[in-house]
Amino acid sequence: MTTFVLNRRNLLAAGGSILATGVSGLLLPVRAQGLPPTDSMAGGANNYRKGAPIVERIGKGGFWMSGTVRRAGDGAPLAGQRIQIWAHTTEGQEHEPQSHGATLTDKNGAFRLEMPQIIPIFGQPHGHLAYDSGEFKTVFLRPVMRSAKDKSLEAHFVLQPA
């Protein structure tokens, strides 16, 4: 059995460790070190429209697309990043403007946009998302839903500088 003795030397050593790592290092979760960037997915850029407008909702809503945006390497959340979202929906064909929109990440690097329910095309229900603002390398994602009955879909970006 190990016995810890609380004495002046141990208290000084513990205090020095806190100063060396910083109090914030003890209070905040550890960020990922060496986090690799997200690769674009095959088919992710299908029907992409550069410059889709920032919107509060696409169409009548009812389905939620959400996720996070972080920086490669240290995993820091990236605020104010533009994420474009589009999918085949009940309100029209993929080529209609109402099925495209963009949103910005919040201070925690999170985004969320309400849109119409995704309708399966060619067998797999899926969404399309893109980061294309220029500060970081462009990434296209095509996440697949587990079921066409799902009411939400998540996608996460890890970006590297352009």
N, C-alpha and C positions, 0 to 999 in steps of 0.2 A: 504494500500500500504506500502510495506517495503522499508525503505530508508537505504542505505549503506553509512556510513560515512567513508571517507578515511582520517584516521589520523595515527599517529605514532604507536599507540597500535595495530590497525588492520594490518598495514604493517608488524610489528614485528611478529604477530601471523601467518600471511600468509607465511612469510619467514621461520618461524620455522616449519610449516607444510611441506613446500617443502624440507627442510633439513631432516625432519623425514622420509618422504617417498622416498626421493631421486629424483633428477631431471629425472633419467631414468624412474622412475615409472610414470611420467607425460607424457613422450614422447613415451613410448612403450605400445602396447596394453596389457591389463590385461591377464595373463595366467590363464587357468582353474585351479581352486583349487579343489582337491579331485576328479580328473578325473579318472573314473574307467577303469581298463584294458579291452582290447578287448578279448572276448571269441572266441575260435575256432568255426567255423561253421560246421555243419554236412555236410559231403561230401567234405569238403575242402581239405582233404589229398588224395583224389582219384588220383591215378597215379603219386603221388609225387616221385621225384628222389632226394635223398640227394646229395648235392655237384654239382648241375647244374652249368655250367661255367658262369662267368660274361661276358655278351655280350653287344654290342652296339645296336643290333637289332636282332630279331628272324626272320629268313627267309627273305622274301622280304618286310615285313612291310605293312603299310597301315592302321593299327589300333593302337590306343594308350591306354596303360594301365598306369594309374598314381595314385598318392595318397600321403599320408604323414605318417610319423612315429613319434610318440611322446611318452614321458615317462608318465606312470600312476602317478597320484598324482598332479604334478605341470603342466603337459602338455608341458614341454619343448621339442622343436624339437630335434630329435636324428640324428646327422650326421654320415655318414659312415656305416650305417646299411645295411646289405645284404637282399634284397627282391627277392625271387624266383617267377617266373611267368610261368604258363603253361596253355594251353587250347587246345581244339580240333580246328584245323585250316584247311584252304583249302589246305595246303601243305602236309598233311599226317595225320596219325593216332596219337592219344595222346601218344602212346608209342615211337614214333620216336624222336630222340634227337633234331631235328630242332624246335620242338614245346616247348622246355624247355629252360629257360635262367634266369639269375639273373642280378640285377643292384644294385647300391649303392645309398643311400640317399645323398643329397647335404647338405650344411651347415644349411639349413632351414628345414631339415628332409623330403624334398620332393623327390619323385622318378618319373621317366617317362621312359617307354620302348616301342619302336615300335615293332609291331609283325603283323603277318597276321590276317585278319578278323576272328573273332570267329564264328564258325558254330554251330548252335543249335544241341545239342545231347539230346535225351530224352525230347524234348519239350522246355526247357528253355535255351536261349543263356546265357552263364555264363563264368567266368574266374576262375582261381585258383591262389592264391598267398600264400606265406609262409614266415614268419620270422623264421629262424632256426639257427642263428649264435651262440647261447649259452650264451651270456651275459644277455639276457632276456629270459623269458619263450617262448617256441615255440607257434606260432599262425598260424593256417590255415584259410584262408578266401575263400569263394565261392560266390562272388557278382554276382547277376543276372542283366542282361541288361533289359531295358524297351522294347527294340525292337532289332530284329536281324539286322536291318538297321543302328543301331548306329555305329559310327566310333571311340568311345572311351568308357572307363569304369574306374571308380575311386574306390579305396579301401583305407581305412584309418586304421592304426594300432595304438593302445595305448598299450605299452608294460610295463610289470612289471619285476623287477629283477628275475633272475633264482634262 
